[in-house]
């Protein structure tokens, strides 16, 4: 059987993308190749050809000023001779913007996938380049509904847009969640000094956009009223040392646990199972899926301008709570409401698990991606049935 040759161009291959690519590579009708920088020191570069079940080819990324270049991209596209190409919608990546013209001239159907909006206010240059993508691409694959709305506001036809609902693989999380026994959890809490503590958990790299500084200041208000709480911060990042100093300055260093980076799901599962609330000041990203898959109620802010596409998984009052952006007292009120109301906490937990397992699962995302690939191929007069 002749296979559809699919090439996906990515900056790097992070761990959270591996399950999607493995599912696409397992489709009998698809011959997948992912082009990415496999030699970068970026910690998101986590491809391992010895264990990952899809083919990847090194494509170096170079930076000049605010722009990115990928020398060798056009040569790889010529050599691989793909039937369908999916490019990344980064307006600063000049090679991929040029590759769109190449694909158009060569008659190769191509899509562009991205969040399709920037965190913060829209910039005219971003809007201009997004319109360019919309005019030249066969299909735009948006991570979520907000990106789809913004594309339509820019005048891009709805029939040129597919929504993927970006997510992570909930399978290992479910296994970790179900594997932890009550005795394991009791022993972990005792060893970590968590007995009698109400745990607020954050798992994220500490960067400016995540506003861990606001979280610490808001938590200082909370812990003054509720000394039984403990804030656990898992993750490193460029601001980790600064956040440690801030906790000292706020006088809450003994009520904040800095765990550092942690990637092993078995170890993470014990922290998630110990947590009462998952907290993120803003820009919550895929960490919301991780927390909800464990059934941990989420509290984050309500500002759509600072939230990513993954924020749409949260339904305020149904599977999590939002607080007014920048309002520390409202943050305290929402966290306290969850801590004080066991019935609400249980309802939020159950609804969170349902949401990610039924509506935002990795299998559903892979199906949507494969369907988009099929649409691209069929749009040029080809016929192939693709089923994940």
N, C-alpha and C positions, 0 to 999 in steps of 0.2 A: 504494500500500500504506500502510495506517495504521500509524504508528510508535508505539512505546511511549515516552512522555515521561518521561525519567529526570532527576531533579534530585539532585545530590550537593552537600552543604553542607560546606565546608572552611574552616579558619581562613585559610590562604593557599594558593597553588599553588606548591609548591617544584619545582625542576627534576626531581627524581627521580619525581614523580607525573605529569608531563606524558606520558610514554610510555603509561602505563595509560589515562589519559583519552583520548588519541588513538586507542588501539585500541578503546575502547568507542564513541567517536564514529564510528568507521569501520564499525561493525556496522549493516547496512541497516535492521534492525528497531528501532534505538534512536535517539531524538532526545535528545541529552545537553545539559544545561546545568549548569555548575558555579557555585555561589555561593561567593564568597570575597572577602576584603579585598584588592582589587587596588591600593590606594593607600597601604598601610602602608609604613613605612621598614624593616620587617623584612627582613633580607637573604635570607630564604627565599622572599620574594615574587618569583617569577621568571617569571610569566606574560607572554607577549608575543603579543597578538592578531594581530600581523602575520605571525607564522610558525607559531604553534601551531594545530593543526587540530581545535579544538573550541571551543565557545562558552562564555564565562565572563561573569558579571554581577557587578558590584561589590556587596559586602555588607560594610559597615563593621563593625569590631569595636571595642567600647568596654570599658574596664576600670574596675572599681570594687572597691577592696579586693582580695580574692583571686578575684573573680568576673568573668566575661565576659558582655557583652551584645551582641546584634546587632540594632540598631534597623532595622526594615524587613524582617525575615525573613518575618513573617506576610503582609505585603502582597505580597512577591515570590512566596510560595507560592500565594496566591490568584490572582495574575495569571498565573502560569505553568501553573496547574492540572495538576500532574504526575500521572502514573499510578503512579509509584513514587518514593519519596524515600529517600535514604541519608544519615543524619546522623552527625556525629562524636560518639563516646562520651566526651567530656570532661566529667567531673562538675562542673567549675567553670563550664561554659558554660550559664547559666540560660536563655538564649533557645532553645538546642537542646533542653534538657530540656523546656521548655514546648512546643516544636514537636512533640514526641512526642505530647503530649496533643492538640494541634491535629490531627495526622494521624489519630490514633485516632478523634476525634470526626467528622472529615470523611470517614472511610472510605477513607483513602489508605494502601495497604500501605507499610510503611517498615521499613528495616533500620538498624542502628547498627554502625559499624565502628570498631575501636579495638584497642589491645594488650590491654585488659581486665585489666591488673594494673599496679601502680605499682612503680617501682624502689625497693627497700627493703621494709620490713615492711608488710603490709596494714593500712590504717586502717579503722576501723569505718564512717566516713562514706563512704569509697569503696566499701566492700562494700555498704552500704545503697543507695547510688545505682545501683550496678551491678545489684543485685536489682531495683530499680525499672525499669531499662532492660529487663532480662530479662522482667519481668512484662508490660510494655506493648508492647514491640517485636514485630514479626512474625518477625524474624530478627536474630541477632547475628553479625557478620562479624569473626572474630578474625584478627589478623595472624599468629598462630602457634599451635602446639599447646599451649604453656603457658597462654595465655589461655583456650583451650578447656577445659583441665583445671580452671582456677580458676573458670570460669563454672559448670561442673558441680558443683564443690565447694560453690558457693553455692546449689545446688538448682535450677539452670536446666536444663531438659530438653535432652538431646543433640540432638534433632531441631530445636531452635531455633537451633543453632549451625552456622556454616559456617567453615571454615579457609581463609584466602587464601594463606598462605605469602608474606609481604611480601618484596619484592625490588626490584631496579633493572633497567633495560634493559641487558642484557649485550651487545647488538649493537654500539654504538659502542666498547665496551671491546674486544670481539673484533677489530674493525677496527683499533683502535689497537695492539693486541698484535701483530697479524699484519703491520702496516705497517712496524714498526721493523726495519730491516735491521741485520745485524751491524756493518756499517761505521758506520751512524748511532749505534749504541749505543757503539761504541768511541770515536768522536769526542766524544760527550756526556760519557762518563766522563773522558776526558782533559781536556776543557774545564772540568769541574766538580771536578777534583782527586780523582776517585774510584778511580783506578787502584790496585790492590793493597788496596783496602778491602772489608771485608765490611759490607754495608749493612743496617741495621735501619731500617725505614720505618714512620712513623705518619702518617696523613692524617685530620685531624679538627679541628674547632673546639675550642680549649682552654678547657673549662669545668670546674667543680669535679667534676661527676659522672664525667668521663672519667679523672680521676686521673693526669694527665700528671706530677704531682709524684712519685707513686710510681714511674712509669716512669723518670724521670730518676734517682731514688735507686737503683733496681735496676740501671740501666745503669751507674751509677758503679761498682758492684761488678763488673759484667761487663767494663767497659773496663780496669779495673785488672788483670784477668787476661788480657784479650785486647786489646792496644793496636791491633790491625789493624782494629777495628770503628769504624763511624761511625753515629751515630743521626741520621736525617733526619726533621725534623718539618715537615710541610706543613699549613698552616692557621693562621688567626688566632684570634680569640676574646678574651673579656674577660681571660683569664689569660695571654695571650702574654707581656706584659712581665714579669710575675711569674715565669714559667717561664724566661725569659732570665736573670733575676737568680739564680734557683735554680741554674741550670747554672753560673753564675759561682761561687756560694758552694760548690758541690760540687767545683770545680776541674776541670770537664769541658767548659768552654765551647768549647775548641778541638776537641772530639770530638763536638760536637752542631751540626748545620746547621739553622738556622731559615730556612725558605724563605718562609714567609708563605702567605697564601691563594693557591690555584692551582686554576682551574676548567677550563681548556682541556685536553681529553682528549689531544690530541697532545703537549702538554708533560708531562702526568701520566704518559703511557705510558712515557716515557724513565726516569722515576724508578721506576715499578713494575718495568720490565724490568731495572733496575739492582739491585733489592733482592734480598737473600737471604732475609729474613724480614720479615713484617708484624707489628708489635707494637702491642698496645693493652692497657693495664692492666686495664680492665674496661669494661662498658657499650659494647660494640663497635658495635652498630647496623648500618646498611646498609654501612658501610665494609668489613665482612667480605666482602660480595658483590663489592665492587670488587676487593679484593685477590685473592680466590679466582678471579675471572674472568681475572685475569692469571696465575694459576698460582703466586702467591706464598704459601708456607706461612705460616699464621697462628699466633701465640701470644697467648693471652689468658687471663684467670683463670677458675676453675671455679665461681664463686659465682653461682648462679641468681638470687639476690636483687638483684644489681647488674647483671645482664645483660639486654639487651632481647630482644624476640621473635626477632630475626634470629640470635641466638646458636645457635639450633637447627640451622642449616645446618652447624655445625662438628661433626664426628665425631672425637672425641679418638683420636689414633693412626692415623687413616685419612686425613683431609684437613687436619689441623692438630693442634696440641697445646695442652693447657691446663696451667696451673701452679696450685699451691695459692694461693688468694687471700691476699694480704698477705705472701707468702713470697718475698723477693727472691732468696734462694739457689735456690729451685726455679725461679723465672723464669730465672735465669742458666743453670741446668742444662738447661732445655728449649730455650732459644735455642741454647746450645752444642751440644746434640745435633743440631739441624738443621744448624748450620754445619759440624759435623765429619763428618756422614754424608751423602755425596752421593747414595747410593742411597735413603735415607729421604727426602731433600729432593725427589728426582725423583718418588717415589711419592706423597708428599703433594701435590705440585704437580699431577700428573695427576688424582688423585682430586678435588682441589678444582675443577678446571675441569669435570670430568664432573658434579659435584654441582650447580653453578649452571646449567649449560647444559641438563641433563636434568630435574632435579627442581625447581629454583627459578628458572625463567626467567620473564620478564615476560609471555610469551605464555600460559604456564600460569596465571599470576596473573589475567590478563585473562579467561581462560576460566572460572576459578572465580568471578570477580566477576560475569560475565555470567550464569552459571548461578544465582548467588544472586538476581540481579534477576529472572530467569525464575521462580524459586521464589516470590518475593514476589508477582509478578503473578498466577501461577497459584493462589496461596493465597486470592485473592479471587474465584475463579471465572473468571478470564480464561485464554485459551490463546494463546500466541505462541511460536514457535520462535526462539530466540536462539542464534546461533553466531558466535564470533569468528573 
